[in-house]
Amino acid sequence: MKYLIFGASTGIGKALAEELYQKGHDITLASRRIHLLENIKQNLEGVPNIISCDISQEEQVKQTISYADKQMSGIDIIVINAGVGMNEQILKEELKVIETNVKGFTLAARKAFDYFSNRNKGHVVGITSVARFRGFYPSFAYSASKAYDHIYLEGLRHQAMRENLNIYISEIMPGFIDTPILKNKEELFWVASAQKAANLIIRAINRKANKAFIPGKWWLPAFLLNWLPQKFLVKILP
């Protein structure tokens, strides 16, 4: 299969690239931090195609998809993993989250969908989070952005169904994954390695899952988060 991964320089995206390389897939990696992609390419024997891309810039997203299409003679699966987190209620930082996680996600998802729509086949994979179920202090801008991503993916899936397109839309909802974005991990539970998460994500992609918790046991905390009154969540969450 031929993969394009947005947000491939660290964390889940980097682990996905490594696992897909080991499984023999063609991969193109995109990130703002091209120097990190160059390191990955070197470690993977020069196999991946790499390109610098700021996902919040429409022209760069368009050029990235065009580059991947040309380099691999087509794309089968586009993974949107690019995103930023924050832990402070500073408007400037919240706007950065919105710029990448909302505007950038929308650009990548829409361009990916349109690319596959023109070919009537393909698979869009969006990485959201279990944080999308509720607004958590102090990172509620992040939670809100992931809730938006969830709804947008649902909308694309609905469009594909209504237009009878052979396009799959998968939402991947990781729990606590040991990546640079995770803070105070020693105080958390069920922290999975990026490599384990990557393998589970690949399994979800292979079965064309509409939605998948990573790891799967996160369905229970997600259920509780969705239904418990906020006054109880305030008491039990750090």
N, C-alpha and C positions, 0 to 999 in steps of 0.2 A: 504494500500500500504506500501511497505517497502523502506525506504529512507536511503541513505548514503549521508551525507553532508560534503564536504571538506570546511574548513574555517567556523566553526560553533561556535567559542568562543565569538564573539562580532558582533554587527551590524546586517546586513541582515541575516547572517547565524544563529545567536542566535535567532532572531525574527522568522525565519522560523521554527527552532526547537520547539519553544514555541507554535506556531500556529498548527503545525503538531501534536504535543502532544495533544493539546486540541481537535483535530479532530479524535483522536484515531489511528493514523498511527504508525507503528513500525519505529523507527529511530535509526541510528548510527551516532554519531558525531565525527568528526576528526579535530584536530588542533594541532599546535605546543605547544600551551599553555594549557597543560592538567589540570592545576589547575583551569582555568576558566571553562573548561568542567565539572570538578567535582562540581563546584558551580551550574552549570546549572542542572546537574543530580540530585543534592540534591533538588533544587527548583521544579523539575518535578517529585518528589516522587520516584526517583531512576529508572525511566523507561528507559531513553535512554542508549544504549551501547555507551561507549566512548573509544577513542584510540588516543594516541599521534602520530602525523604524520607531518613531514616536507615534503610538497608537492613537493619540488625540489629534493627529494631523491627517486630514482626509486624503491628501495627495500621497503622503507616505504610505498609508494603508493600501491605497490603490496600486502604487508602484510595487509594494511588497508582494501582493497577490500576483501581479503580472510577472514579477521576477521568478517567483516560485513556479508558476505555470510554465514559464519558458525553460527553467533549469531542469525541471522534472518531467517535462512534456505532459503536464496536467497535474491536478491535485485531487486526491480522493477525500481527504479529511483535513479540516481546519480547526485547530484548537486555540481558543481564546483564553489565555492564562494571565495576560498582562493585568496588573493591578497593584494598587498601593494601599497601605493601611496607615492608621494614625491613632494616637492615644491621648490627644489633647484637644480641648474644645477651643481651638483658635480658628477663626474664620478662614484665614489664609490657608491653613492646612486642610480644612474641610473642603475648600474649593479645589485643592489639588486632587483630593480623593474623587470629587465629582468629575473633574477634567479627565482623569484616566479611567475610573471605574464605571462611569456613566457615559460620558461623551465618547471616550475611546472604545469602550465595549460596544456601543451602538454602531460606531463606524465600522469596526471589524466584523461584527455579526451581520450587519446589513450588506456590506461588500461581499462577505463570504456567501451569504444566501443568494445574492444576485449572480455571483459567479456560478454557483451550482445550478441556479434556476435556468441559466442560459444553456446548460448541458443536461438538464433534467435528471441529475444524479449528484449525490454528494452527501457529506455528513458534517454538520456544524456542532462542535463541542464547546460548551461554555463552562468555565470553572467559576462557580459561585462560592457559597459557604453555608454551613449550618447557622452562621451568624445572621443570615437573612431573615430568620423567623421572628426576631424581636430586636428592638432598639436597646443596645447596651451602653451604659456609661462605662468608660468615657469615649468609646469608639462608635457612637451611633451613626455618624456619617458613613462609616464603612458598612455597617449593617444595612443602612438605607440603600446604599449603592448596590449591594448584593441582592436586596429585595427587588430593586429595579431590574437588574440583570435577569433574575428569575422570571419576572413578568414578560420581559422582552423576548426571552427564549420561548415562552409559552405562546406568545403572539406569532412568532416565526413558525412554530410547529403548526399552529392553527392555519396560517397562510398556506403552508405546504399541503396540508390536508384539503383545504378548500379548493386549491388549484390543482389537486391531484398530481403533485410533484413527487418524484422519487428522491426526496431529500429528508434525511434523518436529523433530528435536533436532540442533542443530549445535554442535560444539565448535570454537572458533577458537583456534589456538595461535600467538600472535605470538612472533617472536624479539626482537631488539633494536629497539625503536621509540623514536624521539626524542620522549619525553614527560617531564613533570616527575618521574616515578617512576624514570627511568633515570639512574644516577649514573656519572661517569667515562666518558662516552660516547666521548671522544677515544681511549680505550684499547681500545675494542671494535671489532668488525668487523660488516659487513653491517647497519649502522644505517639503518633506513628512516624516512622522514618519517611523521608521523601521517596526513597526507593520502593518501600512497600506501597505507598500511595500511588506511585506511578504504575506499578504492576496491576493494582486494583482498577485504576482508571482505564488501562488498556483492555482489561477484561470487560469493563462496562461498555467501552467503545465497540469491541468485537461483537457483543450481543445486541448492539444498537439500542441500549437502554434509554428510555425517555428521561429517567432520573436515577441517580445513584448516590448513596451516601458512602463516604470514604473515611474509614472502614465502614462496613455495612451496619455495624451495631449502633452507629450514631442515629439510626432512625428513632430509637427510644428517647434520647435526650431531645431530639428535634420535636417529637410528639409532645413531650412535656413542656418544652419552651413555647410551643404554639398554643397550648391550652391553659397553662397555669396563669392565674391572675398576677398582674405585675407586682402587687404588694407582697406576694410570696417569693417571687423571683428576687426582689430586692434583699430579702432576708437570707436566701440560700446561696446567692452568687457573690463572689468576691468584689 
